[in-house]
């Protein structure tokens, strides 16, 4: 099920460049309306930044072996989560 936007939201989308902030009056949570192209652009930008950061970490020597990563994951799985 895809909720439909309201006339008020549609008007805001026309007037506001970029994401439109929408607040849930029951929970006071904020959400943002963006068109599909903008969402994909934001995702791609975030992916590219994560890749850049990974390369920078690698070049700076901030790396671990796969064995060390596996050991950390196994340790975390075995250790009960603190509240």
SVG drawing of the C-alpha trace seen along z (x, -y; Angstrom):
<svg xmlns="http://www.w3.org/2000/svg" viewBox="-6 -28 55 45">
<polyline fill="none" stroke="black" stroke-width="0.4" points="0.0,0.0 1.4,-3.4 -0.2,-6.3 -1.3,-9.2 0.0,-12.7 -2.4,-15.4 -3.1,-18.6 -1.2,-20.5 1.9,-18.2 1.6,-18.5 1.6,-22.3 4.6,-22.3 6.5,-20.1 5.8,-22.6 7.1,-25.5 10.0,-24.0 13.2,-23.0 14.4,-19.7 12.9,-17.6 9.7,-18.7 9.5,-18.2 6.3,-16.5 5.4,-16.1 3.2,-13.4 1.0,-15.3 0.4,-12.1 4.0,-11.1 5.8,-14.4 8.2,-12.4 9.5,-14.3 9.6,-12.7 10.7,-14.1 9.0,-13.8 11.4,-13.6 10.8,-12.6 12.2,-9.3 15.1,-10.8 16.2,-12.9 16.1,-9.8 18.3,-7.8 20.7,-10.7 21.0,-10.9 21.5,-7.1 24.2,-7.2 25.9,-10.2 25.9,-8.3 27.3,-5.2 30.1,-7.2 31.0,-8.9 31.2,-5.5 33.5,-4.2 35.7,-7.3 35.9,-6.8 36.8,-3.1 39.6,-4.0 40.9,-6.7 40.8,-4.2 42.7,-1.6 45.3,-4.2 45.8,-5.3 46.3,-1.7 43.0,-1.5 42.3,2.1 41.9,5.5 42.1,9.0 39.1,11.0 40.0,13.4 40.0,10.5 36.7,9.2 35.2,12.7 36.5,13.0 34.9,9.6 31.6,10.6 31.6,14.0 32.5,12.3 29.6,9.8 27.1,12.6 28.1,14.6 28.1,11.6 24.7,10.7 23.6,7.2 23.7,4.7 20.5,2.8"/>
</svg>
